[in-house]
Amino acid sequence: CALPICLRACCLVQHQQPTFQPMCDMLFKMLVVDAEQGNKPSNKYKPQSLDKVAKEIGVKFNVECHASHVHNRLRTVRKEWKLVQDIRKKSGFGWDDNLKMITCDKQTYDAEVLV
């Protein structure tokens, strides 16, 4: 999946390719609500929260989705977000808040990518 933050192939469906972005939107909206309700006492969500999200995604999108898929997706997002933060800290890189993406000039990009 080319989308940066999505549920990717964590949810399986027969003869159809899931629409990833709506799944991701649903996943994160549900987890934010859960955290606001106090169901995230530390830096990890409670297992029942992950079960609830997986079940709702499965029902809404007619896919097989398990709590382990949601947990793995969260691990991937954390890893990707850390990478984004590391790049943003480097000289010459910025952030476009409207597009929600990293920015830099061509020279900075070439120097970083071609290294």
VEXZA-233672 format. One record per atom (N, C-alpha, C, CB): y, x, z; atom name; residue number from 1. Coordinates in steps of 0.2 Angstrom, whole numbers. Glycine has a CB too. Layout:
// residues N
       y       x       z   at     i
       Y       X       Z   CA   NUM
...
//
This chain:
// residues 115
       y       x       z   at     i
      -6       4       0    N     1
       0       0       0   CA     1
       6       4       0    C     1
       0      -5       6   CB     1
      11       3      -4    N     2
      17       7      -5   CA     2
      22       5       0    C     2
      20       7     -12   CB     2
      21       0       4    N     3
      26      -2       8   CA     3
      26       2      14    C     3
      26     -10      10   CB     3
      32       4      17    N     4
      32       9      23   CA     4
      30       6      29    C     4
      39      11      24   CB     4
      31      -1      30    N     5
      29      -4      36   CA     5
      25     -10      35    C     5
      35      -5      41   CB     5
      19     -10      35    N     6
      15     -16      33   CA     6
       8     -16      36    C     6
      14     -16      25   CB     6
       5     -21      35    N     7
      -2     -21      39   CA     7
      -7     -18      34    C     7
      -4     -29      40   CB     7
      -5     -16      28    N     8
      -9     -12      24   CA     8
     -16     -16      23    C     8
     -10      -5      26   CB     8
     -21     -12      22    N     9
     -28     -15      21   CA     9
     -32     -16      27    C     9
     -32     -11      16   CB     9
     -28     -17      33    N    10
     -31     -18      39   CA    10
     -35     -25      39    C    10
     -26     -17      45   CB    10
     -32     -29      36    N    11
     -35     -36      35   CA    11
     -38     -37      29    C    11
     -29     -41      36   CB    11
     -44     -39      29    N    12
     -48     -40      23   CA    12
     -49     -47      21    C    12
     -55     -37      25   CB    12
     -49     -48      14    N    13
     -49     -54      11   CA    13
     -53     -54       5    C    13
     -42     -57       9   CB    13
     -58     -59       3    N    14
     -62     -58      -3   CA    14
     -58     -61      -9    C    14
     -68     -62      -2   CB    14
     -58     -57     -14    N    15
     -56     -59     -21   CA    15
     -48     -60     -21    C    15
     -59     -66     -23   CB    15
     -45     -58     -16    N    16
     -37     -59     -15   CA    16
     -35     -52     -12    C    16
     -35     -65     -12   CB    16
     -29     -50     -14    N    17
     -25     -45     -11   CA    17
     -20     -48      -6    C    17
     -22     -40     -16   CB    17
     -20     -46       0    N    18
     -16     -49       5   CA    18
      -8     -48       3    C    18
     -17     -48      12   CB    18
      -4     -52       5    N    19
       3     -51       4   CA    19
       5     -47      11    C    19
       7     -57       3   CB    19
       6     -41      10    N    20
       7     -36      16   CA    20
      14     -37      20    C    20
       7     -29      14   CB    20
      19     -38      17    N    21
      26     -38      20   CA    21
      26     -44      25    C    21
      31     -38      15   CB    21
      24     -50      23    N    22
      24     -56      27   CA    22
      20     -55      33    C    22
      22     -62      24   CB    22
      14     -52      32    N    23
       9     -50      38   CA    23
      13     -45      43    C    23
       3     -47      35   CB    23
      16     -40      40    N    24
      20     -36      45   CA    24
      25     -39      48    C    24
      23     -30      40   CB    24
      29     -43      45    N    25
      35     -47      48   CA    25
      32     -51      54    C    25
      38     -51      43   CB    25
      26     -55      52    N    26
      23     -59      58   CA    26
      21     -55      63    C    26
      18     -63      55   CB    26
      17     -49      62    N    27
      15     -45      67   CA    27
      20     -42      72    C    27
      11     -39      64   CB    27
      26     -40      69    N    28
      31     -37      73   CA    28
      35     -42      77    C    28
      36     -33      69   CB    28
      36     -48      74    N    29
      40     -53      77   CA    29
      36     -56      83    C    29
      41     -59      72   CB    29
      29     -57      82    N    30
      25     -59      88   CA    30
      25     -54      93    C    30
      18     -60      85   CB    30
      24     -47      92    N    31
      24     -42      97   CA    31
      31     -42     100    C    31
      22     -36      94   CB    31
      36     -43      97    N    32
      43     -42     100   CA    32
      43     -48     105    C    32
      49     -43      95   CB    32
      41     -54     103    N    33
      42     -60     108   CA    33
      37     -59     114    C    33
      39     -66     104   CB    33
      31     -56     113    N    34
      27     -54     118   CA    34
      30     -49     123    C    34
      20     -51     115   CB    34
      33     -44     120    N    35
      36     -39     125   CA    35
      42     -43     129    C    35
      39     -33     121   CB    35
      46     -47     125    N    36
      51     -50     129   CA    36
      49     -55     134    C    36
      56     -54     124   CB    36
      43     -57     134    N    37
      40     -62     139   CA    37
      36     -58     144    C    37
      35     -66     136   CB    37
      37     -51     144    N    38
      34     -47     149   CA    38
      27     -45     148    C    38
      35     -50     156   CB    38
      24     -46     142    N    39
      17     -44     141   CA    39
      16     -37     139    C    39
      14     -49     136   CB    39
      21     -33     139    N    40
      20     -26     138   CA    40
      23     -22     144    C    40
      24     -24     131   CB    40
      19     -21     149    N    41
      21     -18     155   CA    41
      23     -10     154    C    41
      16     -19     160   CB    41
      20      -7     149    N    42
      21       0     148   CA    42
      22       1     141    C    42
      15       4     151   CB    42
      20       7     138    N    43
      21       8     131   CA    43
      15       6     127    C    43
      22      16     130   CB    43
      11       2     130    N    44
       5      -1     126   CA    44
       5      -9     127    C    44
      -1       2     128   CB    44
       3     -12     122    N    45
       2     -19     122   CA    45
      -4     -21     126    C    45
       3     -23     115   CB    45
      -4     -27     129    N    46
     -10     -29     132   CA    46
     -15     -31     127    C    46
      -9     -35     137   CB    46
     -22     -30     128    N    47
     -27     -32     123   CA    47
     -26     -39     121    C    47
     -34     -31     126   CB    47
     -25     -44     126    N    48
     -24     -51     124   CA    48
     -18     -52     119    C    48
     -23     -55     130   CB    48
     -13     -48     119    N    49
      -8     -48     114   CA    49
     -10     -47     107    C    49
      -2     -44     116   CB    49
     -14     -41     107    N    50
     -16     -39     100   CA    50
     -21     -44      98    C    50
     -20     -32     101   CB    50
     -26     -47     102    N    51
     -30     -52     100   CA    51
     -27     -58      97    C    51
     -35     -54     106   CB    51
     -21     -60     100    N    52
     -17     -66      98   CA    52
     -14     -65      92    C    52
     -12     -68     104   CB    52
     -11     -59      91    N    53
      -8     -57      84   CA    53
     -13     -57      79    C    53
      -4     -51      85   CB    53
     -19     -54      80    N    54
     -24     -54      75   CA    54
     -27     -61      73    C    54
     -30     -49      77   CB    54
     -28     -65      78    N    55
     -30     -72      76   CA    55
     -25     -76      72    C    55
     -31     -75      83   CB    55
     -19     -75      74    N    56
     -13     -79      70   CA    56
     -13     -76      63    C    56
      -7     -78      74   CB    56
     -13     -70      62    N    57
     -13     -67      55   CA    57
     -19     -69      51    C    57
     -12     -59      56   CB    57
     -25     -69      54    N    58
     -31     -72      51   CA    58
     -30     -79      49    C    58
     -37     -71      56   CB    58
     -28     -83      53    N    59
     -27     -90      52   CA    59
     -22     -91      46    C    59
     -25     -94      58   CB    59
     -16     -88      47    N    60
     -10     -89      43   CA    60
     -12     -87      36    C    60
      -4     -86      45   CB    60
     -15     -81      35    N    61
     -16     -78      29   CA    61
     -23     -78      26    C    61
     -14     -71      29   CB    61
     -27     -82      30    N    62
     -34     -83      28   CA    62
     -37     -76      26    C    62
     -34     -87      21   CB    62
     -37     -72      31    N    63
     -40     -65      31   CA    63
     -44     -64      37    C    63
     -34     -60      30   CB    63
     -48     -59      37    N    64
     -52     -56      43   CA    64
     -47     -51      46    C    64
     -59     -54      41   CB    64
     -45     -52      52    N    65
     -41     -47      55   CA    65
     -43     -47      63    C    65
     -33     -49      55   CB    65
     -43     -41      65    N    66
     -46     -40      72   CA    66
     -40     -36      76    C    66
     -52     -36      72   CB    66
     -41     -36      83    N    67
     -36     -33      87   CA    67
     -36     -25      85    C    67
     -38     -34      94   CB    67
     -42     -23      84    N    68
     -42     -15      82   CA    68
     -38     -14      76    C    68
     -49     -13      81   CB    68
     -37     -19      71    N    69
     -33     -18      65   CA    69
     -26     -17      67    C    69
     -34     -23      60   CB    69
     -24     -22      72    N    70
     -17     -22      74   CA    70
     -15     -16      78    C    70
     -16     -29      78   CB    70
     -20     -14      82    N    71
     -19      -8      86   CA    71
     -18      -2      81    C    71
     -25      -6      91   CB    71
     -22      -1      76    N    72
     -22       4      71   CA    72
     -15       4      67    C    72
     -28       4      67   CB    72
     -13      -2      66    N    73
      -7      -2      62   CA    73
      -1       0      66    C    73
      -6     -10      60   CB    73
      -1      -2      73    N    74
       4       1      77   CA    74
       4       8      78    C    74
       3      -3      84   CB    74
      -2      11      78    N    75
      -2      19      78   CA    75
       1      22      72    C    75
     -10      21      79   CB    75
      -1      19      66    N    76
       2      21      60   CA    76
       9      21      60    C    76
      -1      18      54   CB    76
      12      15      62    N    77
      19      14      62   CA    77
      23      19      66    C    77
      21       7      64   CB    77
      20      20      72    N    78
      23      25      77   CA    78
      23      32      74    C    78
      19      25      84   CB    78
      17      34      70    N    79
      17      40      67   CA    79
      22      41      62    C    79
      10      42      64   CB    79
      23      36      58    N    80
      28      36      52   CA    80
      35      36      55    C    80
      27      29      48   CB    80
      36      32      60    N    81
      43      32      63   CA    81
      45      39      66    C    81
      43      26      68   CB    81
      40      42      69    N    82
      41      49      71   CA    82
      43      54      66    C    82
      35      52      75   CB    82
      40      53      60    N    83
      41      57      54   CA    83
      49      55      52    C    83
      36      56      49   CB    83
      50      49      52    N    84
      57      47      50   CA    84
      62      50      54    C    84
      58      39      49   CB    84
      61      50      61    N    85
      66      53      66   CA    85
      66      60      65    C    85
      63      51      73   CB    85
      61      64      64    N    86
      61      71      63   CA    86
      65      73      57    C    86
      54      74      62   CB    86
      64      69      51    N    87
      68      71      45   CA    87
      76      69      46    C    87
      66      66      39   CB    87
      77      64      50    N    88
      84      62      51   CA    88
      88      67      55    C    88
      85      55      55   CB    88
      84      71      59    N    89
      87      76      64   CA    89
      89      82      60    C    89
      82      78      69   CB    89
      86      83      54    N    90
      87      89      50   CA    90
      94      89      47    C    90
      82      90      45   CB    90
      97      95      46    N    91
     104      95      43   CA    91
     104      93      36    C    91
     106     102      43   CB    91
     109      89      34    N    92
     109      86      27   CA    92
     106      79      26    C    92
     106      91      23   CB    92
     103      77      31    N    93
     100      70      30   CA    93
     104      65      34    C    93
      93      70      33   CB    93
     104      59      32    N    94
     108      54      35   CA    94
     103      47      35    C    94
     115      52      32   CB    94
     107      42      37    N    95
     103      35      37   CA    95
     108      30      34    C    95
     101      34      44   CB    95
     105      26      29    N    96
     109      20      27   CA    96
     106      14      30    C    96
     108      20      19   CB    96
     110      11      35    N    97
     108       6      39   CA    97
     107      -1      35    C    97
     113       5      45   CB    97
     111      -1      29    N    98
     110      -7      25   CA    98
     103      -7      22    C    98
     115      -8      20   CB    98
     101      -1      19    N    99
      95      -1      15   CA    99
      89       1      20    C    99
      96       4      10   CB    99
      91       3      26    N   100
      86       5      31   CA   100
      82      11      28    C   100
      81       0      33   CB   100
      85      16      26    N   101
      82      22      23   CA   101
      86      28      24    C   101
      81      21      15   CB   101
      82      34      23    N   102
      85      40      24   CA   102
      89      42      18    C   102
      79      46      25   CB   102
      95      45      19    N   103
      99      48      13   CA   103
     100      55      13    C   103
     106      44      13   CB   103
     101      58       8    N   104
     103      65       7   CA   104
     105      66       0    C   104
      97      70       9   CB   104
     108      72      -1    N   105
     110      74      -8   CA   105
     104      77     -11    C   105
     116      78      -8   CB   105
     105      78     -18    N   106
      99      80     -22   CA   106
      97      88     -20    C   106
     101      80     -29   CB   106
     102      92     -18    N   107
     101      98     -16   CA   107
      97      99     -10    C   107
     108     102     -15   CB   107
      99      95      -5    N   108
      95      94       1   CA   108
      88      92       0    C   108
      98      90       6   CB   108
      87      87      -4    N   109
      81      84      -6   CA   109
      76      89      -9    C   109
      81      78     -10   CB   109
      79      93     -14    N   110
      75      98     -18   CA   110
      73     103     -13    C   110
      79     100     -23   CB   110
      78     105      -9    N   111
      76     111      -4   CA   111
      71     109       1    C   111
      82     113       0   CB   111
      71     103       3    N   112
      66     100       8   CA   112
      59      99       5    C   112
      68      94      12   CB   112
      59      96      -1    N   113
      53      94      -4   CA   113
      49     100      -8    C   113
      54      88      -9   CB   113
      53     104     -11    N   114
      50     109     -14   CA   114
      48     115     -10    C   114
      55     112     -19   CB   114
      49     115      -3    N   115
      47     120       1   CA   115
      40     120       2    C   115
      51     119       8   CB   115
//
